[in-house]
Amino acid sequence: MTYTASVVGGSGFTGGELLRLLAGHPEFEVAQATSRSKTNKTVGNAHPNLRNLDLRFSDPEELESVDVLFAATPHGVSMGSIDRFQDVADTVVDLSADFRLSAESQYDEWYDGHERPELLEQSVYALPELNREALPGADLIAAGGCNATATIVGLLPLVEEGILTGDEQVVIDVKVGSSEGGAGGGEASSHPERSGVVRPYAPTGHRHEAEIEQFLGLDVSFTVHAVDMIRGASATCHLFPGEPVSNSDLWKAYRGQYADEPFVDIVAGGSGVYRYPEPKSVAGSNRAEVGFDVDAANKRLVVFSAIDNMMKGSAGQAVHAANIALGLEETAGLELTGFHPVGAP
């Protein structure tokens, strides 16, 4: 069976990734891509890698009926348009932050409130490694934030194994590429300002903390840096558990959690140049790398994780979740590996 799909906000970076994935997906047919700024222009006008698609952007006010609607819009748009989205599609996958959190009070604290709080309990968080059992049949799916995704994938095995109980100090440092700012990222994301930097842009209070705390049950100290790469999110987590943890304990936890996961690789101190997770090696793919090391002298664990922020952290995660929701092969359309060698991801 083929499902029709539309992408709202198709001219942005994430919209382009969605269109790339859906166009190559064996079970999806792209019916529509919308863009206010590029209405009637070809998709290739915004995304030169998609010049082969015979598709033009349409006005977002003229949505057609489809099976699945992917909303790649800024925060605040989907909550105001959700009735219209659900009127035209059986399944809505939102890639903004509008439906990621479970309570109105969280949006009051971390965002600017919420227009449709009664829908928050209905939405299903998209990350399959965390939430696979809740996804089949879901009709409102919320893709996770890229920084939160990188962190959750890295720490989830330790929570599930009981190595982290919620009482430990957890310090997280995330480094992200410029595509996280979107196609309209502004002055701070322009190439002359971004090139060569390791810039702390959210030393404290980053909104993705809310997702990490909600889904892992941890209190975290979270800092994000902008670095000189295009694609990628790399999380380094410093953990101070109450009891000693060995390297074999960590291998047991990570293998137990991810042995059967199609998109997670354990990369923990092997041989070669890339001994720990590296965004460059997963660029363009839906894969995540996780790794770890033990600092016994300081009673510290160090956990590393790396993703492509626009794939595993956004468009790839959304398609993965939609596959499961619709009962498709969950890897369909996502069997892409990273490139090597490759320049700045």
Disulfide bonds with the S-S distance in Angstrom:
none
